[in-house]
Amino acid sequence: MSTAVVELVDDDLWSAIGDPTRRRMLDLLLVDGGGTATTLGRQLPVTRQAVAKHLGVLDRAGLVRGTPEGRERRYRVDDAQLARAVAQLSSVGSAWDARLQRIRRIAEAIQRTQRAEQASGPRRSAQQDSED
């Protein structure tokens, strides 16, 4: 991995996004414009307590911001941090695309070499040539 890509990738951010429940929560918050642990808990197959823990992870990663609303906190997606995550994903994707292209070129070169060897017939060793 290139140094530039390594510096751009925030492991805490990707750890937070790596969980499918948290990704679903982000989707719900984006669609609804925000929500509380209670409102999210009604839409997810996990307990309200689990939702609150997931929100804590997302908050620590900076992906959501909570503001007090009555006895709960209302969470909204932090657009700037989400944009940062998208930029990181794009950067990592580009790096992997470049790697895969290099692998493809190497594989194609190997195939060309093998085809050329097959087309020229079996090779004779220097020893076989000297014995003739």
VENWO-V337143 format. One record per backbone hydrogen bond with DSSP energy under -0.5 kcal/mol. CO is the residue of the C=O (numbers start at 1). NH is the residue of the N-H. E is the energy in kcal/mol with one decimal. If there is no record, write none. Layout:
co | nh | e
CO | NH | E
CO | NH | E
This chain:
co | nh | e
2 | 6 | -2.2
3 | 7 | -2.4
4 | 8 | -1.2
5 | 9 | -1.4
9 | 11 | -0.7
10 | 14 | -2.3
11 | 15 | -2.4
12 | 16 | -2.1
13 | 17 | -2.1
14 | 18 | -1.6
16 | 19 | -0.7
19 | 23 | -2.1
20 | 24 | -2.3
21 | 25 | -2.3
22 | 26 | -2.4
23 | 27 | -2.3
24 | 28 | -2.6
25 | 29 | -2.8
26 | 30 | -2.5
27 | 31 | -2.5
28 | 32 | -2.9
29 | 33 | -1.2
29 | 34 | -0.6
35 | 75 | -3.6
36 | 40 | -2.5
37 | 41 | -2.3
38 | 42 | -1.4
39 | 43 | -0.5
40 | 43 | -1.3
40 | 44 | -0.7
44 | 46 | -0.6
47 | 51 | -2.3
48 | 52 | -2.5
49 | 53 | -2.1
50 | 54 | -2.6
51 | 55 | -2.8
52 | 56 | -1.9
53 | 57 | -1.8
54 | 58 | -2.4
55 | 59 | -2.7
56 | 60 | -2.5
57 | 61 | -1.8
58 | 63 | -2.1
58 | 64 | -1.0
59 | 62 | -1.2
63 | 78 | -3.0
65 | 76 | -1.9
67 | 74 | -3.2
69 | 72 | -1.8
72 | 69 | -3.5
73 | 75 | -0.5
74 | 67 | -2.3
75 | 35 | -1.9
76 | 65 | -2.5
77 | 79 | -0.9
78 | 82 | -2.4
79 | 83 | -2.5
80 | 84 | -1.9
81 | 85 | -2.2
82 | 86 | -2.3
83 | 87 | -2.4
84 | 88 | -2.4
85 | 89 | -2.5
86 | 90 | -2.4
87 | 91 | -2.4
88 | 92 | -2.9
89 | 93 | -2.7
90 | 94 | -2.4
91 | 95 | -2.1
92 | 96 | -2.4
93 | 97 | -2.4
94 | 98 | -2.2
95 | 99 | -2.0
96 | 100 | -2.8
97 | 101 | -2.1
98 | 102 | -2.0
99 | 103 | -2.4
100 | 104 | -2.4
101 | 105 | -2.4
102 | 106 | -2.3
103 | 107 | -2.6
104 | 108 | -2.7
105 | 109 | -2.2
106 | 110 | -2.3
107 | 111 | -2.4
108 | 112 | -2.4
109 | 113 | -2.3
110 | 114 | -2.5
111 | 115 | -2.6
112 | 116 | -2.4
113 | 117 | -2.3
114 | 118 | -2.3
115 | 119 | -2.4
116 | 120 | -1.7
118 | 121 | -0.8
125 | 129 | -2.0
126 | 130 | -2.0
127 | 131 | -1.5
128 | 132 | -1.0
